[in-house]
């Protein structure tokens, strides 16, 4: 998974927190992503997250796992 997900406590419930990340794309590309997202019944953000997950999975399939440095 690409997104940085952390568990945070919200009242009595643990919730996921995803690190915000800005991405600049052309209006045409964003419109296409929005159409794909609508066809898959998810938000444009989730469609982009899904595409990135697929890209990383394909890369790791070919090149092996990407090692991340330990978090402080």
PDB file of N, CA, C and O in Angstrom:
ATOM      1  N   UNK A   1       0.832  -1.173   0.000  1.00  0.00           N
ATOM      2  CA  UNK A   1       0.000   0.000   0.000  1.00  0.00           C
ATOM      3  C   UNK A   1       0.880   1.241   0.000  1.00  0.00           C
ATOM      4  O   UNK A   1       1.892   1.281   0.700  1.00  0.00           O
ATOM      5  N   UNK A   2       0.518   2.231  -0.757  1.00  0.00           N
ATOM      6  CA  UNK A   2       1.305   3.439  -0.881  1.00  0.00           C
ATOM      7  C   UNK A   2       1.064   4.419   0.248  1.00  0.00           C
ATOM      8  O   UNK A   2       2.011   4.976   0.802  1.00  0.00           O
ATOM      9  N   UNK A   3      -0.177   4.630   0.588  1.00  0.00           N
ATOM     10  CA  UNK A   3      -0.480   5.668   1.551  1.00  0.00           C
ATOM     11  C   UNK A   3       0.112   5.371   2.911  1.00  0.00           C
ATOM     12  O   UNK A   3       0.229   4.214   3.316  1.00  0.00           O
ATOM     13  N   UNK A   4       0.480   6.421   3.607  1.00  0.00           N
ATOM     14  CA  UNK A   4       0.978   6.277   4.963  1.00  0.00           C
ATOM     15  C   UNK A   4      -0.226   6.264   5.889  1.00  0.00           C
ATOM     16  O   UNK A   4      -0.834   7.305   6.139  1.00  0.00           O
ATOM     17  N   UNK A   5      -0.561   5.120   6.383  1.00  0.00           N
ATOM     18  CA  UNK A   5      -1.718   4.967   7.246  1.00  0.00           C
ATOM     19  C   UNK A   5      -1.257   4.757   8.670  1.00  0.00           C
ATOM     20  O   UNK A   5      -0.377   3.937   8.936  1.00  0.00           O
ATOM     21  N   UNK A   6      -1.846   5.490   9.573  1.00  0.00           N
ATOM     22  CA  UNK A   6      -1.527   5.366  10.985  1.00  0.00           C
ATOM     23  C   UNK A   6      -2.829   5.239  11.760  1.00  0.00           C
ATOM     24  O   UNK A   6      -3.850   5.811  11.378  1.00  0.00           O
ATOM     25  N   UNK A   7      -2.784   4.495  12.838  1.00  0.00           N
ATOM     26  CA  UNK A   7      -3.948   4.397  13.716  1.00  0.00           C
ATOM     27  C   UNK A   7      -3.919   5.570  14.688  1.00  0.00           C
ATOM     28  O   UNK A   7      -2.890   5.835  15.309  1.00  0.00           O
ATOM     29  N   UNK A   8      -5.031   6.268  14.824  1.00  0.00           N
ATOM     30  CA  UNK A   8      -5.154   7.329  15.814  1.00  0.00           C
ATOM     31  C   UNK A   8      -6.414   7.082  16.622  1.00  0.00           C
ATOM     32  O   UNK A   8      -7.372   6.482  16.135  1.00  0.00           O
ATOM     33  N   UNK A   9      -6.404   7.543  17.849  1.00  0.00           N
ATOM     34  CA  UNK A   9      -7.565   7.361  18.711  1.00  0.00           C
ATOM     35  C   UNK A   9      -8.472   8.575  18.578  1.00  0.00           C
ATOM     36  O   UNK A   9      -8.043   9.716  18.750  1.00  0.00           O
ATOM     37  N   UNK A  10      -9.737   8.304  18.266  1.00  0.00           N
ATOM     38  CA  UNK A  10     -10.751   9.349  18.152  1.00  0.00           C
ATOM     39  C   UNK A  10     -11.848   8.983  19.134  1.00  0.00           C
ATOM     40  O   UNK A  10     -12.697   8.137  18.852  1.00  0.00           O
ATOM     41  N   UNK A  11     -11.821   9.629  20.291  1.00  0.00           N
ATOM     42  CA  UNK A  11     -12.753   9.248  21.346  1.00  0.00           C
ATOM     43  C   UNK A  11     -12.428   7.853  21.816  1.00  0.00           C
ATOM     44  O   UNK A  11     -11.301   7.587  22.234  1.00  0.00           O
ATOM     45  N   UNK A  12     -13.405   6.945  21.753  1.00  0.00           N
ATOM     46  CA  UNK A  12     -13.212   5.558  22.166  1.00  0.00           C
ATOM     47  C   UNK A  12     -12.900   4.629  20.989  1.00  0.00           C
ATOM     48  O   UNK A  12     -12.864   3.410  21.151  1.00  0.00           O
ATOM     49  N   UNK A  13     -12.672   5.210  19.801  1.00  0.00           N
ATOM     50  CA  UNK A  13     -12.516   4.406  18.598  1.00  0.00           C
ATOM     51  C   UNK A  13     -11.144   4.662  17.977  1.00  0.00           C
ATOM     52  O   UNK A  13     -10.656   5.792  17.975  1.00  0.00           O
ATOM     53  N   UNK A  14     -10.521   3.597  17.448  1.00  0.00           N
ATOM     54  CA  UNK A  14      -9.280   3.753  16.695  1.00  0.00           C
ATOM     55  C   UNK A  14      -9.659   3.982  15.228  1.00  0.00           C
ATOM     56  O   UNK A  14     -10.494   3.266  14.675  1.00  0.00           O
ATOM     57  N   UNK A  15      -9.036   4.985  14.607  1.00  0.00           N
ATOM     58  CA  UNK A  15      -9.342   5.318  13.221  1.00  0.00           C
ATOM     59  C   UNK A  15      -8.050   5.383  12.411  1.00  0.00           C
ATOM     60  O   UNK A  15      -6.971   5.607  12.960  1.00  0.00           O
ATOM     61  N   UNK A  16      -8.173   5.187  11.113  1.00  0.00           N
ATOM     62  CA  UNK A  16      -7.016   5.321  10.230  1.00  0.00           C
ATOM     63  C   UNK A  16      -6.805   6.785   9.897  1.00  0.00           C
ATOM     64  O   UNK A  16      -7.758   7.532   9.676  1.00  0.00           O
ATOM     65  N   UNK A  17      -5.543   7.181   9.864  1.00  0.00           N
ATOM     66  CA  UNK A  17      -5.183   8.527   9.425  1.00  0.00           C
ATOM     67  C   UNK A  17      -4.249   8.372   8.241  1.00  0.00           C
ATOM     68  O   UNK A  17      -3.215   7.713   8.350  1.00  0.00           O
ATOM     69  N   UNK A  18      -4.597   8.965   7.116  1.00  0.00           N
ATOM     70  CA  UNK A  18      -3.771   8.906   5.931  1.00  0.00           C
ATOM     71  C   UNK A  18      -3.071  10.244   5.758  1.00  0.00           C
ATOM     72  O   UNK A  18      -3.709  11.296   5.804  1.00  0.00           O
ATOM     73  N   UNK A  19      -1.763  10.203   5.558  1.00  0.00           N
ATOM     74  CA  UNK A  19      -0.987  11.415   5.383  1.00  0.00           C
ATOM     75  C   UNK A  19      -1.444  12.137   4.125  1.00  0.00           C
ATOM     76  O   UNK A  19      -1.449  11.541   3.048  1.00  0.00           O
ATOM     77  N   UNK A  20      -1.830  13.410   4.232  1.00  0.00           N
ATOM     78  CA  UNK A  20      -2.248  14.158   3.041  1.00  0.00           C
ATOM     79  C   UNK A  20      -1.082  14.304   2.058  1.00  0.00           C
ATOM     80  O   UNK A  20       0.070  14.458   2.463  1.00  0.00           O
ATOM     81  N   UNK A  21      -1.400  14.254   0.774  1.00  0.00           N
ATOM     82  CA  UNK A  21      -0.394  14.380  -0.272  1.00  0.00           C
ATOM     83  C   UNK A  21      -1.027  15.100  -1.449  1.00  0.00           C
ATOM     84  O   UNK A  21      -2.012  14.624  -2.015  1.00  0.00           O
ATOM     85  N   UNK A  22      -0.467  16.248  -1.823  1.00  0.00           N
ATOM     86  CA  UNK A  22      -0.976  17.003  -2.972  1.00  0.00           C
ATOM     87  C   UNK A  22      -0.360  16.461  -4.250  1.00  0.00           C
ATOM     88  O   UNK A  22       0.812  16.087  -4.276  1.00  0.00           O
ATOM     89  N   UNK A  23      -1.151  16.422  -5.299  1.00  0.00           N
ATOM     90  CA  UNK A  23      -0.694  15.923  -6.582  1.00  0.00           C
ATOM     91  C   UNK A  23      -1.218  16.847  -7.673  1.00  0.00           C
ATOM     92  O   UNK A  23      -2.421  17.093  -7.771  1.00  0.00           O
ATOM     93  N   UNK A  24      -0.306  17.355  -8.489  1.00  0.00           N
ATOM     94  CA  UNK A  24      -0.709  18.224  -9.593  1.00  0.00           C
ATOM     95  C   UNK A  24      -0.812  17.378 -10.859  1.00  0.00           C
ATOM     96  O   UNK A  24       0.148  16.720 -11.259  1.00  0.00           O
ATOM     97  N   UNK A  25      -1.980  17.404 -11.478  1.00  0.00           N
ATOM     98  CA  UNK A  25      -2.202  16.688 -12.737  1.00  0.00           C
ATOM     99  C   UNK A  25      -2.988  17.600 -13.671  1.00  0.00           C
ATOM    100  O   UNK A  25      -3.633  18.552 -13.232  1.00  0.00           O
ATOM    101  N   UNK A  26      -2.927  17.298 -14.949  1.00  0.00           N
ATOM    102  CA  UNK A  26      -3.681  18.098 -15.911  1.00  0.00           C
ATOM    103  C   UNK A  26      -5.183  17.916 -15.674  1.00  0.00           C
ATOM    104  O   UNK A  26      -5.627  16.905 -15.129  1.00  0.00           O
ATOM    105  N   UNK A  27      -5.925  18.891 -16.085  1.00  0.00           N
ATOM    106  CA  UNK A  27      -7.384  18.829 -15.953  1.00  0.00           C
ATOM    107  C   UNK A  27      -7.938  17.643 -16.750  1.00  0.00           C
ATOM    108  O   UNK A  27      -8.863  16.963 -16.305  1.00  0.00           O
ATOM    109  N   UNK A  28      -7.363  17.405 -17.933  1.00  0.00           N
ATOM    110  CA  UNK A  28      -7.815  16.288 -18.765  1.00  0.00           C
ATOM    111  C   UNK A  28      -7.593  14.952 -18.058  1.00  0.00           C
ATOM    112  O   UNK A  28      -8.480  14.099 -18.048  1.00  0.00           O
ATOM    113  N   UNK A  29      -6.402  14.769 -17.463  1.00  0.00           N
ATOM    114  CA  UNK A  29      -6.119  13.518 -16.763  1.00  0.00           C
ATOM    115  C   UNK A  29      -7.053  13.346 -15.567  1.00  0.00           C
ATOM    116  O   UNK A  29      -7.578  12.257 -15.337  1.00  0.00           O
ATOM    117  N   UNK A  30      -7.259  14.418 -14.809  1.00  0.00           N
ATOM    118  CA  UNK A  30      -8.157  14.332 -13.659  1.00  0.00           C
ATOM    119  C   UNK A  30      -9.580  13.992 -14.090  1.00  0.00           C
ATOM    120  O   UNK A  30     -10.255  13.205 -13.426  1.00  0.00           O
ATOM    121  N   UNK A  31     -10.038  14.571 -15.186  1.00  0.00           N
ATOM    122  CA  UNK A  31     -11.383  14.247 -15.694  1.00  0.00           C
ATOM    123  C   UNK A  31     -11.491  12.771 -16.068  1.00  0.00           C
ATOM    124  O   UNK A  31     -12.521  12.141 -15.828  1.00  0.00           O
ATOM    125  N   UNK A  32     -10.432  12.220 -16.653  1.00  0.00           N
ATOM    126  CA  UNK A  32     -10.432  10.801 -17.008  1.00  0.00           C
ATOM    127  C   UNK A  32     -10.438   9.921 -15.762  1.00  0.00           C
ATOM    128  O   UNK A  32     -11.143   8.913 -15.702  1.00  0.00           O
ATOM    129  N   UNK A  33      -9.645  10.314 -14.771  1.00  0.00           N
ATOM    130  CA  UNK A  33      -9.623   9.566 -13.510  1.00  0.00           C
ATOM    131  C   UNK A  33     -10.996   9.604 -12.860  1.00  0.00           C
ATOM    132  O   UNK A  33     -11.459   8.593 -12.332  1.00  0.00           O
ATOM    133  N   UNK A  34     -11.648  10.751 -12.893  1.00  0.00           N
ATOM    134  CA  UNK A  34     -12.986  10.867 -12.302  1.00  0.00           C
ATOM    135  C   UNK A  34     -13.981   9.958 -13.019  1.00  0.00           C
ATOM    136  O   UNK A  34     -14.861   9.381 -12.379  1.00  0.00           O
ATOM    137  N   UNK A  35     -13.855   9.824 -14.320  1.00  0.00           N
ATOM    138  CA  UNK A  35     -14.753   8.921 -15.060  1.00  0.00           C
ATOM    139  C   UNK A  35     -14.493   7.471 -14.678  1.00  0.00           C
ATOM    140  O   UNK A  35     -15.429   6.699 -14.476  1.00  0.00           O
ATOM    141  N   UNK A  36     -13.211   7.102 -14.578  1.00  0.00           N
ATOM    142  CA  UNK A  36     -12.885   5.748 -14.144  1.00  0.00           C
ATOM    143  C   UNK A  36     -13.399   5.500 -12.728  1.00  0.00           C
ATOM    144  O   UNK A  36     -13.949   4.438 -12.436  1.00  0.00           O
ATOM    145  N   UNK A  37     -13.220   6.475 -11.865  1.00  0.00           N
ATOM    146  CA  UNK A  37     -13.665   6.342 -10.479  1.00  0.00           C
ATOM    147  C   UNK A  37     -15.179   6.136 -10.414  1.00  0.00           C
ATOM    148  O   UNK A  37     -15.665   5.286  -9.668  1.00  0.00           O
ATOM    149  N   UNK A  38     -15.903   6.905 -11.187  1.00  0.00           N
ATOM    150  CA  UNK A  38     -17.366   6.762 -11.201  1.00  0.00           C
ATOM    151  C   UNK A  38     -17.764   5.366 -11.688  1.00  0.00           C
ATOM    152  O   UNK A  38     -18.691   4.759 -11.151  1.00  0.00           O
ATOM    153  N   UNK A  39     -17.069   4.867 -12.696  1.00  0.00           N
ATOM    154  CA  UNK A  39     -17.370   3.532 -13.214  1.00  0.00           C
ATOM    155  C   UNK A  39     -17.085   2.452 -12.175  1.00  0.00           C
ATOM    156  O   UNK A  39     -17.737   1.408 -12.162  1.00  0.00           O
ATOM    157  N   UNK A  40     -16.104   2.706 -11.299  1.00  0.00           N
ATOM    158  CA  UNK A  40     -15.737   1.743 -10.250  1.00  0.00           C
ATOM    159  C   UNK A  40     -16.398   2.050  -8.913  1.00  0.00           C
ATOM    160  O   UNK A  40     -16.120   1.400  -7.905  1.00  0.00           O
ATOM    161  N   UNK A  41     -17.286   3.060  -8.919  1.00  0.00           N
ATOM    162  CA  UNK A  41     -18.048   3.446  -7.725  1.00  0.00           C
ATOM    163  C   UNK A  41     -17.136   3.786  -6.538  1.00  0.00           C
ATOM    164  O   UNK A  41     -17.345   3.325  -5.416  1.00  0.00           O
ATOM    165  N   UNK A  42     -16.107   4.619  -6.829  1.00  0.00           N
ATOM    166  CA  UNK A  42     -15.244   5.117  -5.760  1.00  0.00           C
ATOM    167  C   UNK A  42     -14.848   6.553  -6.083  1.00  0.00           C
ATOM    168  O   UNK A  42     -15.070   7.039  -7.192  1.00  0.00           O
ATOM    169  N   UNK A  43     -14.267   7.211  -5.111  1.00  0.00           N
ATOM    170  CA  UNK A  43     -13.846   8.593  -5.294  1.00  0.00           C
ATOM    171  C   UNK A  43     -12.622   8.655  -6.203  1.00  0.00           C
ATOM    172  O   UNK A  43     -11.931   7.656  -6.405  1.00  0.00           O
ATOM    173  N   UNK A  44     -12.365   9.835  -6.745  1.00  0.00           N
ATOM    174  CA  UNK A  44     -11.165  10.033  -7.557  1.00  0.00           C
ATOM    175  C   UNK A  44      -9.920   9.755  -6.725  1.00  0.00           C
ATOM    176  O   UNK A  44      -8.960   9.168  -7.224  1.00  0.00           O
ATOM    177  N   UNK A  45      -9.927  10.168  -5.469  1.00  0.00           N
ATOM    178  CA  UNK A  45      -8.800   9.922  -4.579  1.00  0.00           C
ATOM    179  C   UNK A  45      -8.536   8.426  -4.436  1.00  0.00           C
ATOM    180  O   UNK A  45      -7.393   7.983  -4.543  1.00  0.00           O
ATOM    181  N   UNK A  46      -9.586   7.649  -4.194  1.00  0.00           N
ATOM    182  CA  UNK A  46      -9.431   6.196  -4.046  1.00  0.00           C
ATOM    183  C   UNK A  46      -9.026   5.540  -5.369  1.00  0.00           C
ATOM    184  O   UNK A  46      -8.306   4.542  -5.370  1.00  0.00           O
ATOM    185  N   UNK A  47      -9.481   6.089  -6.483  1.00  0.00           N
ATOM    186  CA  UNK A  47      -9.081   5.563  -7.800  1.00  0.00           C
ATOM    187  C   UNK A  47      -7.582   5.772  -8.013  1.00  0.00           C
ATOM    188  O   UNK A  47      -6.893   4.880  -8.508  1.00  0.00           O
ATOM    189  N   UNK A  48      -7.084   6.943  -7.642  1.00  0.00           N
ATOM    190  CA  UNK A  48      -5.645   7.225  -7.759  1.00  0.00           C
ATOM    191  C   UNK A  48      -4.861   6.331  -6.808  1.00  0.00           C
ATOM    192  O   UNK A  48      -3.821   5.790  -7.184  1.00  0.00           O
ATOM    193  N   UNK A  49      -5.351   6.171  -5.576  1.00  0.00           N
ATOM    194  CA  UNK A  49      -4.687   5.289  -4.612  1.00  0.00           C
ATOM    195  C   UNK A  49      -4.622   3.858  -5.153  1.00  0.00           C
ATOM    196  O   UNK A  49      -3.586   3.201  -5.045  1.00  0.00           O
ATOM    197  N   UNK A  50      -5.712   3.378  -5.730  1.00  0.00           N
ATOM    198  CA  UNK A  50      -5.755   2.036  -6.305  1.00  0.00           C
ATOM    199  C   UNK A  50      -4.733   1.898  -7.439  1.00  0.00           C
ATOM    200  O   UNK A  50      -4.006   0.907  -7.509  1.00  0.00           O
ATOM    201  N   UNK A  51      -4.684   2.897  -8.325  1.00  0.00           N
ATOM    202  CA  UNK A  51      -3.739   2.854  -9.453  1.00  0.00           C
ATOM    203  C   UNK A  51      -2.294   2.831  -8.948  1.00  0.00           C
ATOM    204  O   UNK A  51      -1.464   2.098  -9.486  1.00  0.00           O
ATOM    205  N   UNK A  52      -1.991   3.621  -7.928  1.00  0.00           N
ATOM    206  CA  UNK A  52      -0.647   3.628  -7.363  1.00  0.00           C
ATOM    207  C   UNK A  52      -0.307   2.293  -6.709  1.00  0.00           C
ATOM    208  O   UNK A  52       0.814   1.801  -6.842  1.00  0.00           O
ATOM    209  N   UNK A  53      -1.262   1.715  -6.010  1.00  0.00           N
ATOM    210  CA  UNK A  53      -1.040   0.397  -5.395  1.00  0.00           C
ATOM    211  C   UNK A  53      -0.738  -0.648  -6.464  1.00  0.00           C
ATOM    212  O   UNK A  53       0.151  -1.480  -6.285  1.00  0.00           O
ATOM    213  N   UNK A  54      -1.475  -0.611  -7.577  1.00  0.00           N
ATOM    214  CA  UNK A  54      -1.248  -1.556  -8.669  1.00  0.00           C
ATOM    215  C   UNK A  54       0.135  -1.347  -9.280  1.00  0.00           C
ATOM    216  O   UNK A  54       0.826  -2.318  -9.590  1.00  0.00           O
ATOM    217  N   UNK A  55       0.544  -0.096  -9.455  1.00  0.00           N
ATOM    218  CA  UNK A  55       1.849   0.234 -10.018  1.00  0.00           C
ATOM    219  C   UNK A  55       2.976  -0.296  -9.129  1.00  0.00           C
ATOM    220  O   UNK A  55       3.921  -0.916  -9.618  1.00  0.00           O
ATOM    221  N   UNK A  56       2.870  -0.047  -7.828  1.00  0.00           N
ATOM    222  CA  UNK A  56       3.901  -0.507  -6.898  1.00  0.00           C
ATOM    223  C   UNK A  56       3.933  -2.036  -6.845  1.00  0.00           C
ATOM    224  O   UNK A  56       5.010  -2.633  -6.827  1.00  0.00           O
ATOM    225  N   UNK A  57       2.770  -2.664  -6.820  1.00  0.00           N
ATOM    226  CA  UNK A  57       2.718  -4.135  -6.791  1.00  0.00           C
ATOM    227  C   UNK A  57       3.382  -4.723  -8.033  1.00  0.00           C
ATOM    228  O   UNK A  57       4.118  -5.704  -7.928  1.00  0.00           O
ATOM    229  N   UNK A  58       3.135  -4.141  -9.203  1.00  0.00           N
ATOM    230  CA  UNK A  58       3.751  -4.633 -10.442  1.00  0.00           C
ATOM    231  C   UNK A  58       5.264  -4.427 -10.394  1.00  0.00           C
ATOM    232  O   UNK A  58       6.022  -5.300 -10.817  1.00  0.00           O
ATOM    233  N   UNK A  59       5.701  -3.294  -9.890  1.00  0.00           N
ATOM    234  CA  UNK A  59       7.145  -3.030  -9.763  1.00  0.00           C
ATOM    235  C   UNK A  59       7.796  -4.046  -8.833  1.00  0.00           C
ATOM    236  O   UNK A  59       8.841  -4.613  -9.151  1.00  0.00           O
ATOM    237  N   UNK A  60       7.167  -4.270  -7.683  1.00  0.00           N
ATOM    238  CA  UNK A  60       7.728  -5.216  -6.712  1.00  0.00           C
ATOM    239  C   UNK A  60       7.699  -6.650  -7.245  1.00  0.00           C
ATOM    240  O   UNK A  60       8.579  -7.447  -6.920  1.00  0.00           O
ATOM    241  N   UNK A  61       6.713  -6.977  -8.047  1.00  0.00           N
ATOM    242  CA  UNK A  61       6.650  -8.317  -8.656  1.00  0.00           C
ATOM    243  C   UNK A  61       7.864  -8.541  -9.550  1.00  0.00           C
ATOM    244  O   UNK A  61       8.430  -9.634  -9.588  1.00  0.00           O
ATOM    245  N   UNK A  62       8.250  -7.501 -10.260  1.00  0.00           N
ATOM    246  CA  UNK A  62       9.376  -7.616 -11.192  1.00  0.00           C
ATOM    247  C   UNK A  62      10.733  -7.434 -10.513  1.00  0.00           C
ATOM    248  O   UNK A  62      11.705  -8.094 -10.881  1.00  0.00           O
ATOM    249  N   UNK A  63      10.802  -6.537  -9.519  1.00  0.00           N
ATOM    250  CA  UNK A  63      12.090  -6.154  -8.943  1.00  0.00           C
ATOM    251  C   UNK A  63      12.290  -6.564  -7.486  1.00  0.00           C
ATOM    252  O   UNK A  63      13.379  -6.373  -6.945  1.00  0.00           O
ATOM    253  N   UNK A  64      11.286  -7.112  -6.848  1.00  0.00           N
ATOM    254  CA  UNK A  64      11.370  -7.449  -5.426  1.00  0.00           C
ATOM    255  C   UNK A  64      10.825  -6.329  -4.562  1.00  0.00           C
ATOM    256  O   UNK A  64      10.584  -5.216  -5.029  1.00  0.00           O
ATOM    257  N   UNK A  65      10.637  -6.650  -3.294  1.00  0.00           N
ATOM    258  CA  UNK A  65      10.043  -5.704  -2.358  1.00  0.00           C
ATOM    259  C   UNK A  65      10.864  -4.424  -2.228  1.00  0.00           C
ATOM    260  O   UNK A  65      12.095  -4.446  -2.245  1.00  0.00           O
ATOM    261  N   UNK A  66      10.164  -3.339  -2.102  1.00  0.00           N
ATOM    262  CA  UNK A  66      10.795  -2.053  -1.840  1.00  0.00           C
ATOM    263  C   UNK A  66      10.984  -1.952  -0.329  1.00  0.00           C
ATOM    264  O   UNK A  66      10.018  -2.002   0.432  1.00  0.00           O
ATOM    265  N   UNK A  67      12.203  -1.814   0.081  1.00  0.00           N
ATOM    266  CA  UNK A  67      12.478  -1.711   1.525  1.00  0.00           C
ATOM    267  C   UNK A  67      12.337  -0.267   1.970  1.00  0.00           C
ATOM    268  O   UNK A  67      12.900   0.644   1.362  1.00  0.00           O
ATOM    269  N   UNK A  68      11.585  -0.074   3.028  1.00  0.00           N
ATOM    270  CA  UNK A  68      11.403   1.255   3.604  1.00  0.00           C
ATOM    271  C   UNK A  68      12.301   1.397   4.821  1.00  0.00           C
ATOM    272  O   UNK A  68      12.508   0.432   5.557  1.00  0.00           O
ATOM    273  N   UNK A  69      12.838   2.602   5.039  1.00  0.00           N
ATOM    274  CA  UNK A  69      13.649   2.797   6.230  1.00  0.00           C
ATOM    275  C   UNK A  69      12.770   2.703   7.477  1.00  0.00           C
ATOM    276  O   UNK A  69      11.583   3.022   7.420  1.00  0.00           O
ATOM    277  N   UNK A  70      13.340   2.269   8.599  1.00  0.00           N
ATOM    278  CA  UNK A  70      12.542   2.210   9.827  1.00  0.00           C
ATOM    279  C   UNK A  70      12.010   3.589  10.197  1.00  0.00           C
ATOM    280  O   UNK A  70      12.692   4.602  10.039  1.00  0.00           O
ATOM    281  N   UNK A  71      10.782   3.602  10.690  1.00  0.00           N
ATOM    282  CA  UNK A  71      10.188   4.881  11.105  1.00  0.00           C
ATOM    283  C   UNK A  71      10.669   5.229  12.500  1.00  0.00           C
ATOM    284  O   UNK A  71      10.763   4.368  13.375  1.00  0.00           O
ATOM    285  N   UNK A  72      10.966   6.480  12.690  1.00  0.00           N
ATOM    286  CA  UNK A  72      11.466   6.935  13.994  1.00  0.00           C
ATOM    287  C   UNK A  72      10.349   7.042  14.999  1.00  0.00           C
ATOM    288  O   UNK A  72      10.587   7.411  16.149  1.00  0.00           O
TER     289      UNK A  72
END
